[in-house]
Amino acid sequence: MPGNKSELKSLRATKYTSSLRRSGGIDRLRGSSYRAGLRLLDLLDRTRGREHRFLPPRRYRRFIGNGDFLKVGREITAYMRDELGMGPSHDVLDAGCGAGRVAIPLTDVLTEGSYLGFDIVPHAIEWCSSTIGARHPNFRFEHVDIRQEIYNPEGRLSASDVRFPAEDSSFDIAALVGLISHLMPEEMDNYLAESARVLRAGGRCFATAYLVDDKVAENISRGNTAFSFTHDHGNYFVHSKEEPTYAIAYRLEHIQAVAARYDLRMCQEPRLGTWGVSTRRPASMDLLVLERA
Ligand SMILES: C[S@@+](CC[C@H](N)C(=O)[O-])C[C@H]1O[C@@H](n2cnc3c(N)ncnc32)[C@H](O)[C@@H]1O
């Protein structure tokens, strides 16, 4: 997620969201100088030789969040391979695939299976299709015009009843990486229902999230977490009252209860990140694995 309010401003300055269109001249000026700076840095990258053939330009990487884009993608992929048993012939759905952070390292793993990534930001999908998809025909990317206050405020569809662009029982893994933290409760409910629908029996839903148990709730109340999440709504906590979908943390038992309604069962203890035990940033999220009955 974008780390703080200034990250949110820079997210807007990348012209990823149409919020910029609503903003005034000064913001627009700031946005264009910011974009020019990113282009300059990309040019320097090119002259020095890029690290990876699929590394997206900075303006496409920036809205994903902090950290080393390629390194984080490799770590997530390694977790999916080692902990979820993902193999070369698996079919993987990546909901909210962004600029391909997970898809890029997956191209080395899914040599016989398939990958479908969808996202609500058209430029990111165009970029992924024309680079990753062009070289790997078993990798497909789809734009779905879902409304989201930060990433796509003028989208046509609602996340609380949208259907994933996939057939029933057609995937082994449904990944929701950096996504649940942007979904309001009824949207999160629908995304778990849809994950369950597209998974085969025994398939796994893999999600990163900000998970709250009693200990973390206490840390939140004492200001001992990386994001403040001070607005407590019972089952969920929001970081910014004005823009709730900027970052949402969920009670673990709430996610488990919703998942159970769709025959998704937590099959291993979540791997806890650092965000809930320390104020240090950058902070990592928690990892959750749910198995489809
Ligand atoms: C923090 S980024 C993570 C992107 C990618 N999963 C990754 O790990 O690099 C969150 C992504 O979720 C997408 N997104 C936000 N709301 C969404 C929704 N309701 N449905 C699908 N994608 C959504 C955003 O456009 C953005 O690409």
The ligand as an SDF file (V2000), in Angstrom:
LIG
                    3D

 27 29  0  0  0  0  0  0  0  0999 V2000
   -0.9080   -2.3050   -3.2650 C   0  0  0  0  0  0  0  0  0  0  0  0
   -1.3010   -2.6000   -4.9380 S   0  0  0  0  0  0  0  0  0  0  0  0
   -0.7620   -4.2980   -5.1040 C   0  0  0  0  0  0  0  0  0  0  0  0
   -0.5820   -4.7030   -6.5490 C   0  0  0  0  0  0  0  0  0  0  0  0
   -0.0770   -6.1220   -6.7790 C   0  0  0  0  0  0  0  0  0  0  0  0
   -0.9770   -7.1140   -6.2180 N   0  0  0  0  0  0  0  0  0  0  0  0
    1.3000   -6.2840   -6.2140 C   0  0  0  0  0  0  0  0  0  0  0  0
    1.4650   -6.9790   -5.2110 O   0  0  0  0  0  0  0  0  0  0  0  0
    2.2160   -5.6720   -6.7580 O   0  0  0  0  0  0  0  0  0  0  0  0
   -3.0480   -2.7480   -4.8920 C   0  0  0  0  0  0  0  0  0  0  0  0
   -3.6280   -3.0470   -6.2700 C   0  0  0  0  0  0  0  0  0  0  0  0
   -4.9880   -3.3980   -6.1150 O   0  0  0  0  0  0  0  0  0  0  0  0
   -5.7130   -2.7940   -7.1710 C   0  0  0  0  0  0  0  0  0  0  0  0
   -7.0890   -2.6830   -6.6930 N   0  0  0  0  0  0  0  0  0  0  0  0
   -7.5970   -1.8460   -5.7660 C   0  0  0  0  0  0  0  0  0  0  0  0
   -8.9010   -2.1090   -5.5690 N   0  0  0  0  0  0  0  0  0  0  0  0
   -9.1980   -3.1520   -6.3720 C   0  0  0  0  0  0  0  0  0  0  0  0
  -10.3730   -3.9140   -6.6180 C   0  0  0  0  0  0  0  0  0  0  0  0
  -11.5290   -3.6350   -5.9940 N   0  0  0  0  0  0  0  0  0  0  0  0
  -10.3130   -4.9400   -7.5010 N   0  0  0  0  0  0  0  0  0  0  0  0
   -9.1700   -5.2440   -8.1340 C   0  0  0  0  0  0  0  0  0  0  0  0
   -8.0330   -4.5630   -7.9560 N   0  0  0  0  0  0  0  0  0  0  0  0
   -8.0470   -3.5340   -7.0960 C   0  0  0  0  0  0  0  0  0  0  0  0
   -5.0170   -1.4720   -7.3950 C   0  0  0  0  0  0  0  0  0  0  0  0
   -5.2890   -0.9490   -8.6610 O   0  0  0  0  0  0  0  0  0  0  0  0
   -3.5530   -1.8780   -7.2180 C   0  0  0  0  0  0  0  0  0  0  0  0
   -2.9990   -2.3080   -8.4220 O   0  0  0  0  0  0  0  0  0  0  0  0
  1  2  1  0
  2  3  1  0
  2 10  1  0
  3  4  1  0
  4  5  1  0
  5  6  1  0
  5  7  1  0
  7  8  2  0
  7  9  1  0
 10 11  1  0
 11 12  1  0
 11 26  1  0
 12 13  1  0
 13 14  1  0
 13 24  1  0
 14 15  1  0
 14 23  1  0
 15 16  2  0
 16 17  1  0
 17 18  1  0
 17 23  2  0
 18 19  1  0
 18 20  2  0
 20 21  1  0
 21 22  2  0
 22 23  1  0
 24 25  1  0
 24 26  1  0
 26 27  1  0
M  CHG  2   2   1   9  -1
M  END
$$$$
